[in-house]
Amino acid sequence: AGYYRRFVEGFSHLALPLTKLMRKGETFVWNEEREKSFEELKQRLVSAPVLTLPSGSGGF
């Protein structure tokens, strides 16, 4: 997830419920807050701009 955080504004805030879930000793409980966090991150990742290298055939 570290790679994608730079492409999603507010990533750490959005992912906080999921990050807390992965802490050592935390009981795995999937709730509405975590579902909303997961769905919002998914949506932002698929709608984020796609970054590619220039092809060299066009201008910069």
PDB file of N, H, CA, C and O in Angstrom:
ATOM      1  N   ALA A   1       0.813  -1.192   0.000  1.00  0.00           N
ATOM      2  CA  ALA A   1       0.000   0.000   0.000  1.00  0.00           C
ATOM      3  C   ALA A   1       0.854   1.251   0.000  1.00  0.00           C
ATOM      4  O   ALA A   1       0.385   2.316  -0.403  1.00  0.00           O
ATOM      5  N   GLY A   2       2.093   1.147   0.442  1.00  0.00           N
ATOM      6  H   GLY A   2       2.474   0.282   0.769  1.00  0.00           H
ATOM      7  CA  GLY A   2       2.955   2.315   0.504  1.00  0.00           C
ATOM      8  C   GLY A   2       3.166   2.978  -0.844  1.00  0.00           C
ATOM      9  O   GLY A   2       3.264   4.203  -0.925  1.00  0.00           O
ATOM     10  N   TYR A   3       3.237   2.181  -1.903  1.00  0.00           N
ATOM     11  H   TYR A   3       3.157   1.187  -1.837  1.00  0.00           H
ATOM     12  CA  TYR A   3       3.445   2.729  -3.244  1.00  0.00           C
ATOM     13  C   TYR A   3       2.260   3.583  -3.671  1.00  0.00           C
ATOM     14  O   TYR A   3       2.454   4.648  -4.257  1.00  0.00           O
ATOM     15  N   TYR A   4       1.061   3.150  -3.396  1.00  0.00           N
ATOM     16  H   TYR A   4       0.904   2.285  -2.919  1.00  0.00           H
ATOM     17  CA  TYR A   4      -0.145   3.825  -3.874  1.00  0.00           C
ATOM     18  C   TYR A   4      -0.517   5.064  -3.069  1.00  0.00           C
ATOM     19  O   TYR A   4      -1.291   5.895  -3.543  1.00  0.00           O
ATOM     20  N   ARG A   5       0.015   5.201  -1.874  1.00  0.00           N
ATOM     21  H   ARG A   5       0.644   4.526  -1.488  1.00  0.00           H
ATOM     22  CA  ARG A   5      -0.378   6.330  -1.024  1.00  0.00           C
ATOM     23  C   ARG A   5      -0.070   7.670  -1.661  1.00  0.00           C
ATOM     24  O   ARG A   5      -0.755   8.652  -1.376  1.00  0.00           O
ATOM     25  N   ARG A   6       0.942   7.740  -2.518  1.00  0.00           N
ATOM     26  H   ARG A   6       1.498   6.941  -2.749  1.00  0.00           H
ATOM     27  CA  ARG A   6       1.267   9.033  -3.135  1.00  0.00           C
ATOM     28  C   ARG A   6       0.300   9.417  -4.246  1.00  0.00           C
ATOM     29  O   ARG A   6       0.299  10.565  -4.690  1.00  0.00           O
ATOM     30  N   PHE A   7      -0.517   8.485  -4.697  1.00  0.00           N
ATOM     31  H   PHE A   7      -0.517   7.552  -4.336  1.00  0.00           H
ATOM     32  CA  PHE A   7      -1.476   8.771  -5.764  1.00  0.00           C
ATOM     33  C   PHE A   7      -2.892   9.027  -5.248  1.00  0.00           C
ATOM     34  O   PHE A   7      -3.765   9.421  -6.021  1.00  0.00           O
ATOM     35  N   VAL A   8      -3.127   8.811  -3.963  1.00  0.00           N
ATOM     36  H   VAL A   8      -2.418   8.490  -3.336  1.00  0.00           H
ATOM     37  CA  VAL A   8      -4.462   8.991  -3.382  1.00  0.00           C
ATOM     38  C   VAL A   8      -4.368  10.034  -2.274  1.00  0.00           C
ATOM     39  O   VAL A   8      -3.743   9.802  -1.240  1.00  0.00           O
ATOM     40  N   GLU A   9      -4.992  11.173  -2.501  1.00  0.00           N
ATOM     41  H   GLU A   9      -5.500  11.361  -3.342  1.00  0.00           H
ATOM     42  CA  GLU A   9      -4.971  12.236  -1.498  1.00  0.00           C
ATOM     43  C   GLU A   9      -5.701  11.765  -0.235  1.00  0.00           C
ATOM     44  O   GLU A   9      -6.809  11.234  -0.305  1.00  0.00           O
ATOM     45  N   GLY A  10      -5.070  11.968   0.898  1.00  0.00           N
ATOM     46  H   GLY A  10      -4.170  12.400   0.954  1.00  0.00           H
ATOM     47  CA  GLY A  10      -5.670  11.568   2.169  1.00  0.00           C
ATOM     48  C   GLY A  10      -5.632  10.067   2.410  1.00  0.00           C
ATOM     49  O   GLY A  10      -6.440   9.541   3.174  1.00  0.00           O
ATOM     50  N   PHE A  11      -4.700   9.374   1.765  1.00  0.00           N
ATOM     51  H   PHE A  11      -4.043   9.802   1.144  1.00  0.00           H
ATOM     52  CA  PHE A  11      -4.625   7.915   1.865  1.00  0.00           C
ATOM     53  C   PHE A  11      -4.534   7.439   3.312  1.00  0.00           C
ATOM     54  O   PHE A  11      -5.262   6.534   3.717  1.00  0.00           O
ATOM     55  N   SER A  12      -3.640   8.049   4.090  1.00  0.00           N
ATOM     56  H   SER A  12      -3.048   8.784   3.760  1.00  0.00           H
ATOM     57  CA  SER A  12      -3.442   7.569   5.464  1.00  0.00           C
ATOM     58  C   SER A  12      -4.708   7.723   6.304  1.00  0.00           C
ATOM     59  O   SER A  12      -5.013   6.868   7.135  1.00  0.00           O
ATOM     60  N   HIS A  13      -5.439   8.808   6.087  1.00  0.00           N
ATOM     61  H   HIS A  13      -5.191   9.503   5.412  1.00  0.00           H
ATOM     62  CA  HIS A  13      -6.696   9.016   6.818  1.00  0.00           C
ATOM     63  C   HIS A  13      -7.741   7.985   6.389  1.00  0.00           C
ATOM     64  O   HIS A  13      -8.451   7.423   7.223  1.00  0.00           O
ATOM     65  N   LEU A  14      -7.826   7.745   5.087  1.00  0.00           N
ATOM     66  H   LEU A  14      -7.249   8.201   4.410  1.00  0.00           H
ATOM     67  CA  LEU A  14      -8.806   6.776   4.583  1.00  0.00           C
ATOM     68  C   LEU A  14      -8.480   5.351   5.023  1.00  0.00           C
ATOM     69  O   LEU A  14      -9.379   4.558   5.300  1.00  0.00           O
ATOM     70  N   ALA A  15      -7.201   5.037   5.084  1.00  0.00           N
ATOM     71  H   ALA A  15      -6.470   5.681   4.859  1.00  0.00           H
ATOM     72  CA  ALA A  15      -6.780   3.672   5.401  1.00  0.00           C
ATOM     73  C   ALA A  15      -6.680   3.398   6.897  1.00  0.00           C
ATOM     74  O   ALA A  15      -6.428   2.260   7.293  1.00  0.00           O
ATOM     75  N   LEU A  16      -6.869   4.404   7.730  1.00  0.00           N
ATOM     76  H   LEU A  16      -7.073   5.329   7.409  1.00  0.00           H
ATOM     77  CA  LEU A  16      -6.690   4.236   9.175  1.00  0.00           C
ATOM     78  C   LEU A  16      -7.500   3.080   9.772  1.00  0.00           C
ATOM     79  O   LEU A  16      -6.940   2.301  10.543  1.00  0.00           O
ATOM     80  N   PRO A  17      -8.786   2.933   9.452  1.00  0.00           N
ATOM     81  CA  PRO A  17      -9.522   1.793  10.017  1.00  0.00           C
ATOM     82  C   PRO A  17      -8.922   0.439   9.614  1.00  0.00           C
ATOM     83  O   PRO A  17      -8.958  -0.514  10.393  1.00  0.00           O
ATOM     84  N   LEU A  18      -8.380   0.357   8.417  1.00  0.00           N
ATOM     85  H   LEU A  18      -8.351   1.131   7.784  1.00  0.00           H
ATOM     86  CA  LEU A  18      -7.771  -0.894   7.963  1.00  0.00           C
ATOM     87  C   LEU A  18      -6.402  -1.092   8.606  1.00  0.00           C
ATOM     88  O   LEU A  18      -6.016  -2.217   8.925  1.00  0.00           O
ATOM     89  N   THR A  19      -5.676  -0.003   8.793  1.00  0.00           N
ATOM     90  H   THR A  19      -5.990   0.910   8.534  1.00  0.00           H
ATOM     91  CA  THR A  19      -4.369  -0.075   9.445  1.00  0.00           C
ATOM     92  C   THR A  19      -4.519  -0.542  10.889  1.00  0.00           C
ATOM     93  O   THR A  19      -3.742  -1.372  11.359  1.00  0.00           O
ATOM     94  N   LYS A  20      -5.512  -0.014  11.587  1.00  0.00           N
ATOM     95  H   LYS A  20      -6.143   0.661  11.205  1.00  0.00           H
ATOM     96  CA  LYS A  20      -5.762  -0.431  12.972  1.00  0.00           C
ATOM     97  C   LYS A  20      -6.099  -1.916  13.044  1.00  0.00           C
ATOM     98  O   LYS A  20      -5.740  -2.593  14.007  1.00  0.00           O
ATOM     99  N   LEU A  21      -6.775  -2.410  12.043  1.00  0.00           N
ATOM    100  H   LEU A  21      -7.067  -1.860  11.261  1.00  0.00           H
ATOM    101  CA  LEU A  21      -7.172  -3.816  12.003  1.00  0.00           C
ATOM    102  C   LEU A  21      -5.959  -4.742  11.954  1.00  0.00           C
ATOM    103  O   LEU A  21      -6.020  -5.874  12.433  1.00  0.00           O
ATOM    104  N   MET A  22      -4.856  -4.262  11.375  1.00  0.00           N
ATOM    105  H   MET A  22      -4.806  -3.342  10.986  1.00  0.00           H
ATOM    106  CA  MET A  22      -3.680  -5.103  11.184  1.00  0.00           C
ATOM    107  C   MET A  22      -2.686  -5.037  12.345  1.00  0.00           C
ATOM    108  O   MET A  22      -1.628  -5.664  12.284  1.00  0.00           O
ATOM    109  N   ARG A  23      -3.008  -4.298  13.385  1.00  0.00           N
ATOM    110  H   ARG A  23      -3.868  -3.789  13.434  1.00  0.00           H
ATOM    111  CA  ARG A  23      -2.103  -4.201  14.530  1.00  0.00           C
ATOM    112  C   ARG A  23      -1.994  -5.538  15.253  1.00  0.00           C
ATOM    113  O   ARG A  23      -2.937  -6.329  15.288  1.00  0.00           O
ATOM    114  N   LYS A  24      -0.825  -5.765  15.823  1.00  0.00           N
ATOM    115  H   LYS A  24      -0.059  -5.123  15.794  1.00  0.00           H
ATOM    116  CA  LYS A  24      -0.584  -6.988  16.577  1.00  0.00           C
ATOM    117  C   LYS A  24      -1.537  -7.050  17.764  1.00  0.00           C
ATOM    118  O   LYS A  24      -1.680  -6.076  18.504  1.00  0.00           O
ATOM    119  N   GLY A  25      -2.177  -8.178  17.941  1.00  0.00           N
ATOM    120  H   GLY A  25      -2.061  -8.969  17.341  1.00  0.00           H
ATOM    121  CA  GLY A  25      -3.091  -8.379  19.055  1.00  0.00           C
ATOM    122  C   GLY A  25      -4.508  -7.903  18.799  1.00  0.00           C
ATOM    123  O   GLY A  25      -5.394  -8.129  19.622  1.00  0.00           O
ATOM    124  N   GLU A  26      -4.735  -7.244  17.665  1.00  0.00           N
ATOM    125  H   GLU A  26      -4.015  -7.060  16.996  1.00  0.00           H
ATOM    126  CA  GLU A  26      -6.075  -6.735  17.337  1.00  0.00           C
ATOM    127  C   GLU A  26      -6.949  -7.890  16.841  1.00  0.00           C
ATOM    128  O   GLU A  26      -6.536  -8.653  15.967  1.00  0.00           O
ATOM    129  N   THR A  27      -8.132  -8.013  17.388  1.00  0.00           N
ATOM    130  H   THR A  27      -8.468  -7.393  18.097  1.00  0.00           H
ATOM    131  CA  THR A  27      -9.078  -9.027  16.935  1.00  0.00           C
ATOM    132  C   THR A  27      -9.652  -8.596  15.594  1.00  0.00           C
ATOM    133  O   THR A  27     -10.053  -7.445  15.422  1.00  0.00           O
ATOM    134  N   PHE A  28      -9.690  -9.528  14.645  1.00  0.00           N
ATOM    135  H   PHE A  28      -9.364 -10.463  14.785  1.00  0.00           H
ATOM    136  CA  PHE A  28     -10.190  -9.204  13.311  1.00  0.00           C
ATOM    137  C   PHE A  28     -11.713  -9.111  13.357  1.00  0.00           C
ATOM    138  O   PHE A  28     -12.416 -10.116  13.464  1.00  0.00           O
ATOM    139  N   VAL A  29     -12.195  -7.878  13.272  1.00  0.00           N
ATOM    140  H   VAL A  29     -11.623  -7.062  13.185  1.00  0.00           H
ATOM    141  CA  VAL A  29     -13.635  -7.622  13.231  1.00  0.00           C
ATOM    142  C   VAL A  29     -13.888  -6.698  12.056  1.00  0.00           C
ATOM    143  O   VAL A  29     -13.442  -5.551  12.049  1.00  0.00           O
ATOM    144  N   TRP A  30     -14.610  -7.205  11.057  1.00  0.00           N
ATOM    145  H   TRP A  30     -14.972  -8.137  11.062  1.00  0.00           H
ATOM    146  CA  TRP A  30     -14.938  -6.399   9.879  1.00  0.00           C
ATOM    147  C   TRP A  30     -16.254  -5.690  10.154  1.00  0.00           C
ATOM    148  O   TRP A  30     -17.288  -6.338  10.318  1.00  0.00           O
ATOM    149  N   ASN A  31     -16.220  -4.372  10.207  1.00  0.00           N
ATOM    150  H   ASN A  31     -15.380  -3.846  10.074  1.00  0.00           H
ATOM    151  CA  ASN A  31     -17.425  -3.619  10.519  1.00  0.00           C
ATOM    152  C   ASN A  31     -17.735  -2.623   9.399  1.00  0.00           C
ATOM    153  O   ASN A  31     -17.040  -2.582   8.383  1.00  0.00           O
ATOM    154  N   GLU A  32     -18.773  -1.833   9.594  1.00  0.00           N
ATOM    155  H   GLU A  32     -19.338  -1.867  10.419  1.00  0.00           H
ATOM    156  CA  GLU A  32     -19.219  -0.886   8.565  1.00  0.00           C
ATOM    157  C   GLU A  32     -18.153   0.174   8.267  1.00  0.00           C
ATOM    158  O   GLU A  32     -17.956   0.553   7.113  1.00  0.00           O
ATOM    159  N   GLU A  33     -17.474   0.646   9.306  1.00  0.00           N
ATOM    160  H   GLU A  33     -17.635   0.339  10.244  1.00  0.00           H
ATOM    161  CA  GLU A  33     -16.428   1.659   9.118  1.00  0.00           C
ATOM    162  C   GLU A  33     -15.304   1.128   8.230  1.00  0.00           C
ATOM    163  O   GLU A  33     -14.817   1.840   7.352  1.00  0.00           O
ATOM    164  N   ARG A  34     -14.896  -0.108   8.453  1.00  0.00           N
ATOM    165  H   ARG A  34     -15.292  -0.687   9.166  1.00  0.00           H
ATOM    166  CA  ARG A  34     -13.816  -0.706   7.658  1.00  0.00           C
ATOM    167  C   ARG A  34     -14.276  -1.006   6.240  1.00  0.00           C
ATOM    168  O   ARG A  34     -13.500  -0.884   5.292  1.00  0.00           O
ATOM    169  N   GLU A  35     -15.515  -1.390   6.097  1.00  0.00           N
ATOM    170  H   GLU A  35     -16.145  -1.489   6.867  1.00  0.00           H
ATOM    171  CA  GLU A  35     -16.066  -1.631   4.760  1.00  0.00           C
ATOM    172  C   GLU A  35     -16.083  -0.330   3.957  1.00  0.00           C
ATOM    173  O   GLU A  35     -15.703  -0.317   2.786  1.00  0.00           O
ATOM    174  N   LYS A  36     -16.523   0.763   4.584  1.00  0.00           N
ATOM    175  H   LYS A  36     -16.831   0.752   5.535  1.00  0.00           H
ATOM    176  CA  LYS A  36     -16.550   2.067   3.905  1.00  0.00           C
ATOM    177  C   LYS A  36     -15.142   2.501   3.512  1.00  0.00           C
ATOM    178  O   LYS A  36     -14.927   3.003   2.409  1.00  0.00           O
ATOM    179  N   SER A  37     -14.194   2.307   4.407  1.00  0.00           N
ATOM    180  H   SER A  37     -14.369   1.899   5.303  1.00  0.00           H
ATOM    181  CA  SER A  37     -12.805   2.661   4.136  1.00  0.00           C
ATOM    182  C   SER A  37     -12.274   1.869   2.946  1.00  0.00           C
ATOM    183  O   SER A  37     -11.656   2.434   2.044  1.00  0.00           O
ATOM    184  N   PHE A  38     -12.516   0.573   2.946  1.00  0.00           N
ATOM    185  H   PHE A  38     -13.019   0.115   3.679  1.00  0.00           H
ATOM    186  CA  PHE A  38     -12.061  -0.302   1.872  1.00  0.00           C
ATOM    187  C   PHE A  38     -12.673   0.096   0.534  1.00  0.00           C
ATOM    188  O   PHE A  38     -11.966   0.190  -0.469  1.00  0.00           O
ATOM    189  N   GLU A  39     -13.970   0.327   0.515  1.00  0.00           N
ATOM    190  H   GLU A  39     -14.545   0.251   1.330  1.00  0.00           H
ATOM    191  CA  GLU A  39     -14.654   0.689  -0.730  1.00  0.00           C
ATOM    192  C   GLU A  39     -14.188   2.051  -1.252  1.00  0.00           C
ATOM    193  O   GLU A  39     -14.027   2.225  -2.460  1.00  0.00           O
ATOM    194  N   GLU A  40     -13.973   3.011  -0.359  1.00  0.00           N
ATOM    195  H   GLU A  40     -14.104   2.870   0.622  1.00  0.00           H
ATOM    196  CA  GLU A  40     -13.509   4.339  -0.777  1.00  0.00           C
ATOM    197  C   GLU A  40     -12.097   4.267  -1.352  1.00  0.00           C
ATOM    198  O   GLU A  40     -11.810   4.900  -2.368  1.00  0.00           O
ATOM    199  N   LEU A  41     -11.222   3.506  -0.713  1.00  0.00           N
ATOM    200  H   LEU A  41     -11.455   2.992   0.112  1.00  0.00           H
ATOM    201  CA  LEU A  41      -9.868   3.349  -1.245  1.00  0.00           C
ATOM    202  C   LEU A  41      -9.887   2.660  -2.604  1.00  0.00           C
ATOM    203  O   LEU A  41      -9.166   3.060  -3.517  1.00  0.00           O
ATOM    204  N   LYS A  42     -10.700   1.639  -2.735  1.00  0.00           N
ATOM    205  H   LYS A  42     -11.286   1.314  -1.993  1.00  0.00           H
ATOM    206  CA  LYS A  42     -10.826   0.952  -4.030  1.00  0.00           C
ATOM    207  C   LYS A  42     -11.261   1.922  -5.113  1.00  0.00           C
ATOM    208  O   LYS A  42     -10.686   1.947  -6.202  1.00  0.00           O
ATOM    209  N   GLN A  43     -12.275   2.719  -4.815  1.00  0.00           N
ATOM    210  H   GLN A  43     -12.741   2.699  -3.931  1.00  0.00           H
ATOM    211  CA  GLN A  43     -12.804   3.669  -5.793  1.00  0.00           C
ATOM    212  C   GLN A  43     -11.749   4.696  -6.190  1.00  0.00           C
ATOM    213  O   GLN A  43     -11.596   5.019  -7.368  1.00  0.00           O
ATOM    214  N   ARG A  44     -11.035   5.197  -5.214  1.00  0.00           N
ATOM    215  H   ARG A  44     -11.159   4.935  -4.257  1.00  0.00           H
ATOM    216  CA  ARG A  44     -10.014   6.209  -5.518  1.00  0.00           C
ATOM    217  C   ARG A  44      -8.840   5.619  -6.291  1.00  0.00           C
ATOM    218  O   ARG A  44      -8.242   6.307  -7.118  1.00  0.00           O
ATOM    219  N   LEU A  45      -8.504   4.375  -6.039  1.00  0.00           N
ATOM    220  H   LEU A  45      -8.990   3.816  -5.367  1.00  0.00           H
ATOM    221  CA  LEU A  45      -7.400   3.753  -6.773  1.00  0.00           C
ATOM    222  C   LEU A  45      -7.755   3.506  -8.231  1.00  0.00           C
ATOM    223  O   LEU A  45      -6.906   3.670  -9.108  1.00  0.00           O
ATOM    224  N   VAL A  46      -8.976   3.121  -8.500  1.00  0.00           N
ATOM    225  H   VAL A  46      -9.666   2.988  -7.788  1.00  0.00           H
ATOM    226  CA  VAL A  46      -9.345   2.860  -9.897  1.00  0.00           C
ATOM    227  C   VAL A  46      -9.644   4.139 -10.656  1.00  0.00           C
ATOM    228  O   VAL A  46      -9.671   4.125 -11.886  1.00  0.00           O
ATOM    229  N   SER A  47      -9.872   5.252  -9.957  1.00  0.00           N
ATOM    230  H   SER A  47      -9.850   5.264  -8.957  1.00  0.00           H
ATOM    231  CA  SER A  47     -10.160   6.500 -10.650  1.00  0.00           C
ATOM    232  C   SER A  47      -8.976   7.469 -10.612  1.00  0.00           C
ATOM    233  O   SER A  47      -9.059   8.563 -11.171  1.00  0.00           O
ATOM    234  N   ALA A  48      -7.890   7.084  -9.968  1.00  0.00           N
ATOM    235  H   ALA A  48      -7.823   6.195  -9.515  1.00  0.00           H
ATOM    236  CA  ALA A  48      -6.710   7.942  -9.904  1.00  0.00           C
ATOM    237  C   ALA A  48      -6.057   8.029 -11.282  1.00  0.00           C
ATOM    238  O   ALA A  48      -6.186   7.109 -12.090  1.00  0.00           O
ATOM    239  N   PRO A  49      -5.361   9.127 -11.551  1.00  0.00           N
ATOM    240  CA  PRO A  49      -4.692   9.252 -12.846  1.00  0.00           C
ATOM    241  C   PRO A  49      -3.673   8.136 -13.046  1.00  0.00           C
ATOM    242  O   PRO A  49      -2.999   7.717 -12.105  1.00  0.00           O
ATOM    243  N   VAL A  50      -3.573   7.672 -14.261  1.00  0.00           N
ATOM    244  H   VAL A  50      -4.121   8.013 -15.026  1.00  0.00           H
ATOM    245  CA  VAL A  50      -2.604   6.631 -14.598  1.00  0.00           C
ATOM    246  C   VAL A  50      -1.325   7.315 -15.056  1.00  0.00           C
ATOM    247  O   VAL A  50      -1.347   8.124 -15.983  1.00  0.00           O
ATOM    248  N   LEU A  51      -0.225   6.996 -14.415  1.00  0.00           N
ATOM    249  H   LEU A  51      -0.207   6.338 -13.662  1.00  0.00           H
ATOM    250  CA  LEU A  51       1.053   7.597 -14.757  1.00  0.00           C
ATOM    251  C   LEU A  51       1.836   6.652 -15.657  1.00  0.00           C
ATOM    252  O   LEU A  51       1.989   5.470 -15.346  1.00  0.00           O
ATOM    253  N   THR A  52       2.326   7.173 -16.768  1.00  0.00           N
ATOM    254  H   THR A  52       2.202   8.133 -17.020  1.00  0.00           H
ATOM    255  CA  THR A  52       3.116   6.360 -17.690  1.00  0.00           C
ATOM    256  C   THR A  52       4.350   7.134 -18.111  1.00  0.00           C
ATOM    257  O   THR A  52       4.412   8.356 -17.978  1.00  0.00           O
ATOM    258  N   LEU A  53       5.319   6.410 -18.617  1.00  0.00           N
ATOM    259  H   LEU A  53       5.268   5.417 -18.725  1.00  0.00           H
ATOM    260  CA  LEU A  53       6.517   7.041 -19.149  1.00  0.00           C
ATOM    261  C   LEU A  53       6.211   7.610 -20.525  1.00  0.00           C
ATOM    262  O   LEU A  53       5.387   7.049 -21.248  1.00  0.00           O
ATOM    263  N   PRO A  54       6.851   8.710 -20.908  1.00  0.00           N
ATOM    264  CA  PRO A  54       6.629   9.258 -22.249  1.00  0.00           C
ATOM    265  C   PRO A  54       7.118   8.275 -23.307  1.00  0.00           C
ATOM    266  O   PRO A  54       8.106   7.571 -23.102  1.00  0.00           O
ATOM    267  N   SER A  55       6.422   8.234 -24.435  1.00  0.00           N
ATOM    268  H   SER A  55       5.619   8.806 -24.602  1.00  0.00           H
ATOM    269  CA  SER A  55       6.783   7.297 -25.502  1.00  0.00           C
ATOM    270  C   SER A  55       7.978   7.779 -26.314  1.00  0.00           C
ATOM    271  O   SER A  55       8.640   6.978 -26.974  1.00  0.00           O
ATOM    272  N   GLY A  56       8.255   9.058 -26.274  1.00  0.00           N
ATOM    273  H   GLY A  56       7.717   9.709 -25.738  1.00  0.00           H
ATOM    274  CA  GLY A  56       9.372   9.586 -27.046  1.00  0.00           C
ATOM    275  C   GLY A  56       8.959  10.085 -28.417  1.00  0.00           C
ATOM    276  O   GLY A  56       9.727  10.789 -29.073  1.00  0.00           O
ATOM    277  N   SER A  57       7.752   9.731 -28.867  1.00  0.00           N
ATOM    278  H   SER A  57       7.129   9.159 -28.335  1.00  0.00           H
ATOM    279  CA  SER A  57       7.301  10.147 -30.194  1.00  0.00           C
ATOM    280  C   SER A  57       6.595  11.500 -30.162  1.00  0.00           C
ATOM    281  O   SER A  57       6.370  12.103 -31.211  1.00  0.00           O
ATOM    282  N   GLY A  58       6.249  11.975 -28.993  1.00  0.00           N
ATOM    283  H   GLY A  58       6.432  11.485 -28.140  1.00  0.00           H
ATOM    284  CA  GLY A  58       5.544  13.256 -28.873  1.00  0.00           C
ATOM    285  C   GLY A  58       6.332  14.230 -28.023  1.00  0.00           C
ATOM    286  O   GLY A  58       7.405  13.899 -27.519  1.00  0.00           O
ATOM    287  N   GLY A  59       5.811  15.408 -27.867  1.00  0.00           N
ATOM    288  H   GLY A  59       4.939  15.677 -28.277  1.00  0.00           H
ATOM    289  CA  GLY A  59       6.462  16.409 -27.030  1.00  0.00           C
ATOM    290  C   GLY A  59       6.211  16.148 -25.559  1.00  0.00           C
ATOM    291  O   GLY A  59       5.379  15.324 -25.180  1.00  0.00           O
ATOM    292  N   PHE A  60       6.942  16.861 -24.760  1.00  0.00           N
ATOM    293  H   PHE A  60       7.618  17.531 -25.068  1.00  0.00           H
ATOM    294  CA  PHE A  60       6.788  16.687 -23.320  1.00  0.00           C
ATOM    295  C   PHE A  60       5.916  17.755 -22.803  1.00  0.00           C
ATOM    296  O   PHE A  60       5.647  17.805 -21.602  1.00  0.00           O
TER     297      PHE A  60
END
